[in-house]
Amino acid sequence: MPRLGEILIDRGVLSPDGLRSGLEACRRAGGRLGTWLVRLGLINETALLEALSQQSGCPAATTLELATVPAEVRALLPPAFAKRSLVVAFHRQGRNLDVAMANPNDLLLIDEIAKLTGLVPRAHVATEAALAASLAIPGAAPGETASAPPPGPPRGTVREWRQFWRMESSTQELLQALDAPALRDPPAIAATFPHLAPLGTVAPPVEASPPASLAESLSVATHRDQVAALVLDFLAPHGDRVALFSIHQGKVMGWAARGDGVVDEDFHTLILPLDRPSLFLNLSEAMPVHIGPLGGGEGNDLLLEALGAPQPREAIVAPVKVRGKTAGYAWLDRGEEGVAGVPTGVVQEAARLAGLALEILVLRQKLRAITREEEPQAPAVEP
């Protein structure tokens, strides 16, 4: 899949120097490349939207369309969910619901929208600025919207992330698991030779948060993207680039990433079938963790393209498992330096805690749904 910067250069709306300026702004402050290119005055919103549509293969939703959404259509998605996920419902036709998204290839988010509305979402791509402006428009005042609930299943039947695993653990068991001892690093065997520096002069490892601190933070996380942010914060001191991938419907997708070379628009477009030869296929079949070179092949080429430059020489990749089923992967690399000296157990522990935190989210959602179902209904008022 082509990168956003390459598309803009091919269209003649951005120079290579402009692309370098946008990438540098991303590295310094984070965020989306397209948003920075517009902020820096290097391209306009129209050029960005056309490029995003070409990159994602999805139709575009314009700023005007998102600014003039009917109140009854906007109300189909809960405001908190829409703002958190950066998504706007802007047109409904029968059972089809047109939704504008920053990442229209996020199949998991599309499934969540389908569950919330009971409708069939049709994904459109929109710029981050257009989505933010639309979401900032005040909603209808109480009493102005229809009293009937949105079409589809009642709120009590929503099961976020349910397709990934069966919910079998109790809350107490999960919280105890978060406090379990961290995985130990495999024993390392060191050797010295004449004319090499003594082992005692090796630089100390990077100071980082202990796994217990990550476990404590994850135990109160309220959404999967918050889980991702906490895990990446924990891994970041150990590598130049860290990432999380999710699995949905037999496909590996870019979930969250940060570090050298990462461009959000490129990373989130990764959709790699699990049955295609890649390092993920090896992890799914037998290996508990990958440490070392990535190898070639079409699948790994797509993966490296999504991660950006410089391409990593080696990486540590551990599966994120929930109830024994792989639901994603945690990734760490150090660019061209390799991963020698990076404690493998850190990545494995982060992946283990991420899996537990995700299951806690599902369990909490289930408990909330049960509570809503058991709430007494107000008696009907006699006319």
N, C-alpha and C positions, 0 to 999 in steps of 0.2 A: 504494500500500500504506500503511495507516495507521501512524502512528508509535506507538512504545511508550507514550510519555507521554500521548498523546491517548486511547489505549485505556484506560489506567488511570484517567484522569479521567472518561471516559464511563462506566466501570463503577462510579464513585463510591467508589473505594478510595484515591484520591490527590487532593489539592487542587492548584490551580495554584501556590500558594506552595511546596508540597512538591516539585513538579516542578522549580521554579526552584532549589531547594536541591540536588536531585540533579544537575541539569545543571551547577551551579557546582562541585560536588565532582568531576565528570568533567573539567571544564576545568582544575581545579587539579592533580589527581592522576592523571588518565587512568583508563582502565578502562571497564566497562560501566555504563550508566545503571541497569539493574535491580539489579545488585549493590550499587550505592551506595544506592539507595532502601531496600533491605533493611538494609544496615549502619546507616543513619541512623534506622532504626525507623519509616520512613514507610509501608511496606507489609510484608506477610509473604511467605514463600516461595510459599505456595499462590496468592496473588493474582498474584504475578509469573509463576508458571508458567502460569496460565490466560491471562494477557495475552500471553505469548510464544507460546503455542499458537495464539491467535487471530491474532496478527500474522503468524506463519510459515505458517499453514494446515496444520501438522503435528500429529499427536497428541503428547501429553505423556508423559514418563517421570518418575515420581515419585522422591523421595529414597529411599523404602523399596525400590522396584524396583531401584535402582542399588546399594543397600547389601547386597542379598541375591542378587547374581548368582552362579550356579554357577561353580565354578573352571574347568570345562572350556569354558564359554562365554567367560569373561573371557580365557582363554588364546588365543582365536582371533585377537586383535590383539596385536602385540608391545607390551610395556609402554612402551618409549620412544616409539613411534609414538602410542600412545593418550594419553600425557601431553602430548606436543608438540602434538597436534591437538585435545586436549580432547574426546575421544570415548570412549564406553564401549559395548561389546557386552554386552547384558543378556538376550537371549532368542533362542533358535534354534528354528525349526520347519521341518523338512525343509531345503530349500535357501534359505530365507528367514532373514535375520539382522537382528534388531531392534537398532539402534544409537542411543544417545542422544548428542546433539551440542548445542553452544552455538549453532551456526548450521546448522540442518538443510537450508538451501537451498544449501549449498556443494556444487555438483555435482561439482567436481573432487575434493574429499575423499571423496565417496561413491564415485567411480570408483576411487580409491586403495584404499578398503576392499574393494571388489569384487575387485580384483586380488590383494590380500593374502590374502583368505580363499577365493576361488573361489565365494562365495555371493552372494545378491542382497540388498543392504542395504535395510532399511526405516527411513527416518530419523524419529527422534523428537526433540523439543526438550526440553531440560532446563536447569535453572538452573546458573550457573557454580559455585555453592557445592555443589550436589548432585554435579556431575561431579567436582569437586576432592576431595570427601570419598570418593567411590567409588574414584577413582584412588589415593588414599592407603592403601587397604586392602592389606595385604601379599598378594602372590601365593602360590600354592602352593609348598611347598618342593620342591627337586629330587627327582625320583623319585615324587612324588605324582600327577603328571599322566600321561596316557597317553603312551607312547613314540612312537605314530604321529604324523606331522606333521599340521597342520591340513588339512582338505579343500581341494581346489583345486590350482592350479598350484604347482610347487615355487618356492622363493624365488628361484631363479636366473632365472625368467622375468619377474619384476616389472620394469616399465618406467615409472617415475614421470615424469609429464609427457609421455610419448611421443606422445600423441595430437596434440600441438601442432606437431611438426616432425620432420624427418628428421635423424638424427645423422650429420653428414658431416665435421665438423671434428675435427682431432686435438687432444689436450690442449695441445701446444706452440703450435698456431695460436691457440687460444682465449686462452691466457695472454698471448701476444704482442699479441693484439687488445686486451686489457685495458690494456696499456701504451701503446696508440696515442695520438697527440696528441688533445687534446680538440677538440670541434667549436668553430669560431670563431663568435662572435656576429655577426649580420648588421650591416653598417655602419650607424651611426646618424647622421642629419643633424639638427643642432641649429640653432636660430635664436633671436635675442633681439630685443626690441623696446623702445622707450623706456619708462621707468618700471618695467621688470621687473628683477629681481635679476640681476646678472652670473652667467654660467655657473659661474665659479669659486667661488661661494658655495653651490652645491648640496651637500647633505650627502653624504658618501662612502658607497659601497655597504656593505651589511652584511657583516661579516667572516664567512666560511664556509670549510668545509674544501675544499681543492682536489680536482679530479676524481681526481688520482693517489691521494689518500688513500682515496677511495671504491673505486677499482679494487683497491687492495691489500686492503681489507677484504672485498670481494666475492669475491676469488680464493680465500678460505678459508671462505666460507659453506657450510653443510652442509644447509640446508633453505630452501625457497622463502619461508617466513615470516621467516627471518633476512635473506634478500635484501631483502624488503619493508621491514623495520625499518631496514636500513642506507641504503636509498635515501631513505626518508622523513626520516631524520636529516640526510642531505645536503641535501635540498630545504627543510627546515623554516625555516632562517634567511632564506630569500628570500620566503616567503609566509605569510599568516595561516592558510591551510589547504592541506594537501598530501594527495594520495591516489594509490593505484594501483588500477587495474581489471584484471581478467583476462577472457579470452575462452574460453568453453567451449561446444561444441556450438552455435555460432552465436549465443551470448548473451553480453552484457557483464554481469559480476557485480562487486559491491563486494569488493575484496580486502583492502586496508588503508588507513586514513586517520587523520589527526590534525589538530587545530587547532580554531579557533573553530566552535562549532555542531555538531561531529561527535558523533553518538551511535552507538556501535558496532552496537547492535541494529538501528538503522534503516539504517545504511550497508550492512550485510551482507545485508539482505533485497533489495537491488536486483538484479533480473534483467531486463535490457532486451534484447529481440531485436535483433540487428544490422540486420535489414531494416526496422526501424521508424525513421521519420525522426528523426534526432537528430544531434548534432555528431559522434558516433562513426561514423555512416554516411558523413558527408563525409570523415572522416579515412581510412576504409577504402577509399574509392573513388579519391580523387585527392590530397587535401591532405597534405603531409608533416608539418605542424604547424598547430595552431589557435592563433591569438593574437587576443583581442578578445572582443566580446559573444557570448553563447551563443544568442540567438534564442529563439523560442517553439516550440510544438509539444508533443505528448504525450510524446515520448521525452525531450526536455530537461526537461520539467516533472517527470517521474519522477526524473531525475538530480538536479535541484536539491532535490527533496524528500528524497532519500537523503542529500545532503550537509548538510542542516540550515540553520538561520538563523545569521547573516544571509546571504541569497542573494547570490552573487557577481555583480558587475556585468560583470566580464570574467574570462577565465581563459587560461592557457597549457596546452595539452594536446598531448603527443607520443606517438606509438605506440611500444610496446615490441616490437621485432621480433627474431625468432629465425630465422636462415637465410632472411631475406627475407619471412617470414610474420608478420603481426601477431598477437601472443599476449596483448596487453594495452595499457594506456595509463597514462602518468604525468600527473598533474594538479597544477596550482598556481594558487591565486587569492589575492587580497588583500581579500576581502570587497567592500565598497562603494567601495574606493579605485581599483579597476582595476589593470591590470598594467603601466602605464607605468613604465619604469625597471628592470623585472625582466629580467635577461639571458636571452633565449630559449634561448641555447646551453646554459645550465645545465640546463634541463629536458630538452632533447634529449640531452645527454650522459648524464644520469642514466638516461634511458630506454634509451639504447644500451648502457650498462654493465649495466643490469638484464637485458637480453636475453642478453648474453654470459654473465652469471653463471648464468642459468637453464639455458642449454645446457650449461655446465660441470657443473651438478648432474646432468643427464641422462647425460652422458658418464661421470661418476664412478659413477653407478648401474649403467651398462652394464659398466664395468670390474669392479665388485664382483661383478656377476652372473656374468661370465665366470670370475672367480677361484674363485667357489664351485662352478661347474660342473666346473672342472678339478681341484678338490681330491681327492686319492685317498681312496677309501672304505675304511673299516676292514674287514679280511677277516672273513668269517663264522667264528664259533667252532664247531668241531665238537662235537656233543653227546657 
